[in-house]
């Protein structure tokens, strides 16, 4: 049923103010995610002795919840989004701290908290929530009538989050959180000299991680010298792209997923390359690029600093996470163990992305007047 422009219901106002092209792109990405769950997950489930459709059922059960979260959050005003982010960040930080006490250790890292048959990764929810709260605090620092020391609070929260992420350890999430802060601070008017200092600190941090964190040292060494025998997954990933060619082998016809341990998660892009080929992979890349560029185009029409910074931080998170995953799969950077938004298996990642992109849709809605801005 068509929605009239004069419809003043919540649904009517949402439909005529939200960016429907971005909504469509996100729905298509979710559709690709459902398709890749069915293509990549059964082989992984069989290898661990589970039902073939164990991961498929789990992912498809969470997709509707993700869409509901995205829609519900996109209905909110910027002020309500800020409140949602504050509550989410408070809960996520508590859970992040609890990972060191009751967290489940997987591959030497404590990033998850088990909840019966389910597990939650708090750091996934920290990213979108922190992006919004960081934006609000930086905007408050610029507000002459506000007495909130925004910059100091942002720095304190940033150091707290980074300290906990490194302790887990999780360098990939640390890089994304750092990128969010750097991007928002830069847009808020960070002096060029501080930009240079920040870049040097970042390089120094990566160098320190190489010497102090054994898993980072190992991954970088395997990236620089794959012949050392430690680059098994990357080697199989590149083999998958080679097998797929331009049009792919066809749905379900890939073979590399039978040997690739993280075919359903970190290396789902490789499965897409083998079964659907270069053309579909380029479509996926274009969808990610479209969402990010379309979001920034909408933000350029916005006058409220908080909205601009929050939207930019969320889009940087979304785009950077996609770039890191795809670049790792193609052996352009060391592997980071980061999911491909909406395509990789992972409940926490899926729900957190629904939350984050719902915030983007809500922040970039057209507004007439200033009533909804604060």
C-alpha positions as CSV (number, residue, x, y, z in Angstrom):
1,X,0.0,0.0,0.0
2,X,1.4,3.4,-1.0
3,X,2.2,6.0,1.7
4,X,0.8,9.4,1.0
5,X,3.0,12.5,1.5
6,X,0.3,13.9,3.8
7,X,0.5,10.8,6.1
8,X,1.5,12.2,9.6
9,X,1.9,8.8,11.2
10,X,5.4,7.7,12.5
11,X,5.7,5.4,9.5
12,X,4.6,8.0,7.1
13,X,7.1,10.6,8.4
14,X,9.8,8.0,8.4
15,X,9.2,7.0,4.8
16,X,9.3,10.5,3.4
17,X,12.3,11.6,5.4
18,X,14.7,8.6,5.5
19,X,17.2,8.0,2.6
20,X,15.4,5.1,0.9
21,X,18.4,4.4,-1.4
22,X,20.5,3.7,1.6
23,X,17.8,1.5,3.1
24,X,17.7,-0.5,-0.1
25,X,21.5,-0.9,-0.2
26,X,21.5,-2.2,3.4
27,X,18.6,-4.6,2.7
28,X,20.5,-5.9,-0.3
29,X,23.6,-6.4,1.8
30,X,21.5,-8.3,4.4
31,X,20.2,-10.4,1.5
32,X,23.8,-11.2,0.5
33,X,24.5,-12.1,4.1
34,X,21.6,-14.6,4.2
35,X,22.9,-16.1,0.9
36,X,26.4,-16.4,2.1
37,X,25.3,-18.0,5.4
38,X,23.7,-20.8,3.3
39,X,26.7,-21.0,1.0
40,X,29.6,-21.0,3.5
41,X,28.3,-22.2,6.9
42,X,27.3,-25.8,6.3
43,X,30.8,-27.0,5.5
44,X,32.1,-25.3,8.6
45,X,29.3,-26.8,10.8
46,X,30.0,-30.3,9.4
47,X,33.7,-30.0,10.3
48,X,33.0,-29.3,13.9
49,X,30.4,-32.1,14.2
50,X,27.3,-29.9,14.3
51,X,24.2,-30.0,12.2
52,X,24.9,-28.7,8.7
53,X,22.5,-25.8,9.1
54,X,23.5,-24.9,12.7
55,X,25.1,-21.6,11.7
56,X,22.5,-20.9,9.0
57,X,19.6,-21.2,11.4
58,X,21.3,-18.9,13.9
59,X,22.2,-16.3,11.4
60,X,18.7,-16.3,9.7
61,X,17.1,-16.1,13.1
62,X,19.0,-12.9,13.9
63,X,18.5,-11.2,10.6
64,X,14.9,-10.2,11.3
65,X,15.9,-8.9,14.7
66,X,18.6,-6.9,13.1
67,X,16.2,-5.3,10.6
68,X,13.8,-4.5,13.5
69,X,16.5,-2.8,15.5
70,X,17.7,-0.9,12.4
71,X,14.1,0.3,11.7
72,X,13.3,1.1,15.3
73,X,16.4,3.2,15.9
74,X,16.0,5.0,12.5
75,X,12.7,6.3,13.8
76,X,14.4,8.1,16.6
77,X,15.4,11.8,16.8
78,X,19.1,12.7,17.2
79,X,18.4,13.3,20.9
80,X,16.8,9.9,21.4
81,X,19.7,8.3,19.4
82,X,22.1,9.9,21.9
83,X,20.2,8.5,24.8
84,X,20.2,5.0,23.2
85,X,23.9,5.3,22.6
86,X,24.6,6.4,26.2
87,X,22.7,3.4,27.7
88,X,24.3,1.0,25.2
89,X,27.8,2.3,25.9
90,X,27.3,2.0,29.7
91,X,26.1,-1.6,29.5
92,X,28.7,-2.5,26.9
93,X,31.6,-1.1,29.0
94,X,30.5,-3.1,32.0
95,X,30.3,-6.3,29.9
96,X,33.6,-5.5,28.3
97,X,35.2,-5.3,31.8
98,X,33.5,-8.6,32.7
99,X,35.1,-10.4,29.8
100,X,38.3,-10.5,32.0
101,X,36.4,-12.2,34.8
102,X,33.8,-14.5,33.2
103,X,34.8,-14.2,29.5
104,X,35.2,-17.2,27.3
105,X,38.7,-17.7,25.9
106,X,38.9,-18.4,22.2
107,X,42.2,-18.7,20.3
108,X,44.0,-17.0,23.2
109,X,41.6,-14.0,23.4
110,X,38.9,-13.2,25.9
111,X,36.4,-11.2,23.9
112,X,33.1,-13.1,24.5
113,X,30.7,-13.7,27.4
114,X,28.8,-16.9,27.3
115,X,25.1,-16.8,27.9
116,X,23.9,-20.4,27.7
117,X,24.0,-21.5,24.0
118,X,24.7,-17.9,23.0
119,X,27.7,-15.6,23.4
120,X,28.0,-11.9,23.2
121,X,31.0,-9.8,22.1
122,X,30.6,-6.4,24.0
123,X,33.2,-4.6,21.9
124,X,30.9,-4.8,18.9
125,X,28.3,-2.7,20.7
126,X,30.9,-0.3,22.1
127,X,31.8,0.9,18.6
128,X,28.5,2.5,17.4
129,X,27.6,3.7,20.9
130,X,31.0,5.4,21.5
131,X,30.9,7.0,18.0
132,X,27.7,8.8,19.0
133,X,28.7,9.8,22.5
134,X,32.1,10.9,21.3
135,X,30.4,13.1,18.7
136,X,28.1,14.7,21.3
137,X,30.9,15.4,23.7
138,X,33.1,17.0,21.0
139,X,30.1,19.1,19.9
140,X,29.5,20.2,23.5
141,X,33.1,21.3,23.7
142,X,32.4,23.7,20.8
143,X,29.2,25.0,22.4
144,X,30.0,28.3,24.2
145,X,27.0,27.8,26.6
146,X,28.0,24.3,27.6
147,X,30.3,23.7,30.6
148,X,30.9,20.0,29.7
149,X,34.7,19.3,29.2
150,X,34.0,17.2,26.1
151,X,37.5,16.8,24.9
152,X,38.8,15.5,28.3
153,X,35.9,13.1,28.7
154,X,36.4,11.7,25.1
155,X,40.1,11.2,25.8
156,X,39.4,9.4,29.1
157,X,36.8,7.1,27.5
158,X,39.0,6.4,24.6
159,X,42.0,5.4,26.8
160,X,39.7,3.2,28.9
161,X,38.3,1.4,26.0
162,X,41.6,1.0,24.2
163,X,43.2,-0.3,27.4
164,X,40.5,-3.0,27.7
165,X,40.7,-3.9,24.0
166,X,44.4,-4.4,24.1
167,X,44.2,-6.5,27.2
168,X,41.7,-8.9,25.5
169,X,43.7,-8.6,23.1
170,X,41.9,-7.2,20.0
171,X,44.0,-4.9,17.8
172,X,41.4,-4.8,15.0
173,X,38.7,-3.2,17.2
174,X,41.3,-0.9,18.7
175,X,42.2,0.4,15.2
176,X,38.5,1.0,14.4
177,X,37.9,2.8,17.7
178,X,41.0,5.0,17.1
179,X,39.8,5.8,13.6
180,X,36.4,6.9,14.9
181,X,37.9,9.3,17.4
182,X,40.5,10.6,15.0
183,X,37.9,11.2,12.2
184,X,35.4,13.0,14.6
185,X,38.1,15.1,16.2
186,X,39.5,16.1,12.8
187,X,36.0,17.2,11.6
188,X,35.5,19.0,14.9
189,X,38.5,21.2,14.2
190,X,41.5,19.3,15.4
191,X,44.6,21.4,14.6
192,X,46.9,20.1,11.8
193,X,49.8,19.8,14.2
194,X,47.7,17.4,16.3
195,X,46.8,15.5,13.2
196,X,50.5,14.9,12.6
197,X,51.1,14.0,16.2
198,X,48.1,11.6,16.2
199,X,49.5,9.9,13.1
200,X,52.9,9.4,14.7
201,X,51.3,8.0,17.8
202,X,49.3,5.6,15.7
203,X,52.4,4.4,13.9
204,X,54.3,4.1,17.2
205,X,51.4,2.1,18.7
206,X,51.4,-0.4,15.8
207,X,55.2,-0.8,16.2
208,X,54.8,-1.4,19.9
209,X,52.0,-3.9,19.2
210,X,54.4,-5.8,16.9
211,X,57.0,-6.2,19.6
212,X,54.7,-6.6,22.6
213,X,51.8,-8.7,21.4
214,X,52.9,-12.1,20.1
215,X,49.8,-12.7,18.0
216,X,50.3,-9.4,16.2
217,X,54.0,-10.2,15.7
218,X,53.0,-13.6,14.2
219,X,50.4,-12.2,11.9
220,X,52.6,-9.5,10.5
221,X,55.5,-12.0,9.9
222,X,53.1,-14.3,8.1
223,X,51.9,-11.4,6.0
224,X,55.4,-10.4,5.0
225,X,56.6,-14.0,4.5
226,X,53.7,-16.3,3.6
227,X,56.2,-19.1,2.6
228,X,56.9,-19.5,6.3
229,X,53.9,-21.9,6.5
230,X,51.6,-19.8,8.7
231,X,49.4,-18.2,5.9
232,X,47.2,-21.2,5.3
233,X,43.9,-19.3,5.4
234,X,45.1,-16.5,3.2
235,X,46.6,-19.0,0.7
236,X,43.2,-20.8,0.5
237,X,41.4,-17.5,0.2
238,X,43.5,-16.4,-2.8
239,X,42.9,-19.8,-4.3
240,X,39.2,-19.3,-4.0
241,X,39.3,-16.0,-5.9
242,X,41.4,-17.7,-8.6
243,X,38.9,-20.6,-8.9
244,X,36.0,-18.2,-9.1
245,X,37.2,-16.1,-12.0
246,X,34.8,-13.6,-13.5
247,X,31.4,-15.3,-12.9
248,X,32.1,-17.9,-10.3
249,X,31.6,-21.6,-10.1
250,X,28.0,-21.2,-9.0
251,X,26.1,-21.3,-5.7
252,X,27.2,-24.2,-3.6
253,X,29.9,-25.3,-6.1
254,X,32.9,-23.9,-4.2
255,X,35.4,-26.3,-2.7
256,X,37.8,-24.0,-0.7
257,X,35.2,-23.5,2.0
258,X,35.6,-27.2,2.8
259,X,39.1,-26.5,4.1
260,X,38.9,-22.8,5.1
261,X,38.4,-22.8,9.0
262,X,36.7,-19.3,9.0
263,X,34.9,-19.5,5.7
264,X,31.6,-18.4,7.2
265,X,33.1,-15.5,9.2
266,X,36.4,-13.7,8.5
267,X,36.8,-15.2,5.0
268,X,33.2,-15.1,3.7
269,X,34.3,-12.8,1.0
270,X,36.6,-15.5,-0.4
271,X,33.6,-17.9,-0.6
272,X,31.7,-15.2,-2.5
273,X,34.7,-14.8,-4.9
274,X,34.8,-18.6,-5.7
275,X,31.1,-19.2,-6.0
276,X,29.8,-15.9,-7.5
277,X,32.9,-14.5,-9.1
278,X,34.5,-11.1,-9.6
279,X,31.4,-9.4,-10.8
280,X,29.3,-10.1,-7.7
281,X,32.3,-9.2,-5.5
282,X,32.5,-5.8,-7.2
283,X,28.8,-5.3,-6.6
284,X,29.3,-6.0,-2.9
285,X,32.2,-3.5,-2.8
286,X,30.1,-0.9,-4.6
287,X,27.2,-1.4,-2.1
288,X,29.6,-0.7,0.8
289,X,31.0,2.3,-1.0
290,X,27.5,3.6,-1.9
291,X,26.3,3.4,1.7
292,X,29.3,5.4,3.0
293,X,29.4,8.0,0.2
294,X,25.6,8.5,0.3
295,X,25.7,8.9,4.0
296,X,28.4,11.6,3.8
297,X,26.5,13.4,1.0
298,X,23.5,13.6,3.3
299,X,25.6,14.8,6.2
300,X,27.0,17.7,4.0
301,X,23.5,19.2,4.1
302,X,23.4,19.1,7.9
303,X,24.0,22.1,10.1
304,X,24.1,20.4,13.5
305,X,27.7,19.6,14.5
306,X,26.7,16.7,16.7
307,X,24.7,15.0,13.9
308,X,27.6,15.5,11.4
309,X,30.2,14.1,13.8
310,X,28.1,11.2,14.9
311,X,27.1,10.2,11.4
312,X,30.7,10.5,10.2
313,X,32.0,8.4,13.0
314,X,29.4,5.6,12.3
315,X,30.1,5.7,8.6
316,X,33.9,5.5,9.2
317,X,33.4,2.5,11.4
318,X,31.2,0.8,8.8
319,X,33.4,1.5,5.9
320,X,36.7,0.8,7.6
321,X,35.5,-2.5,9.0
322,X,34.5,-3.6,5.4
323,X,37.9,-2.5,4.0
324,X,39.9,-4.3,6.7
325,X,38.0,-7.5,6.1
326,X,38.2,-7.5,2.3
327,X,41.8,-6.3,2.3
328,X,42.8,-9.1,4.7
329,X,41.0,-11.7,2.6
330,X,42.9,-10.5,-0.5
331,X,46.2,-10.5,1.4
332,X,46.6,-6.7,1.1
333,X,47.1,-6.3,4.9
334,X,47.7,-8.8,7.7
335,X,44.6,-10.7,8.9
336,X,42.7,-8.9,11.6
337,X,39.9,-11.3,12.5
338,X,37.2,-8.7,11.7
339,X,33.8,-9.5,10.2
340,X,32.5,-8.2,6.9
341,X,29.4,-6.1,7.8
342,X,26.1,-8.0,7.3
343,X,27.8,-10.8,5.4
344,X,30.0,-12.6,7.9
345,X,28.5,-15.0,10.5
346,X,28.3,-13.4,14.0
347,X,25.4,-12.5,16.1
348,X,26.9,-9.7,18.1
349,X,28.4,-8.1,14.9
350,X,25.0,-8.4,13.1
351,X,23.0,-6.8,15.9
352,X,25.5,-4.1,16.6
353,X,25.6,-3.2,12.9
354,X,21.9,-3.0,12.8
355,X,22.1,-0.6,15.7
356,X,24.8,1.5,14.1
357,X,23.2,1.7,10.7
358,X,19.8,2.5,12.3
359,X,21.5,5.4,13.9
360,X,23.0,6.5,10.6
361,X,19.5,6.4,9.0
362,X,18.0,8.3,11.9
363,X,20.7,11.0,11.9
364,X,20.6,11.5,8.1
365,X,16.8,11.8,7.8
366,X,15.5,15.1,6.4
367,X,14.3,17.5,9.1
368,X,12.2,20.6,8.7
369,X,12.8,23.0,11.5
370,X,15.1,22.4,14.6
371,X,12.7,20.7,16.9
372,X,14.2,17.2,16.4
373,X,17.9,18.3,16.3
374,X,18.8,18.4,20.0
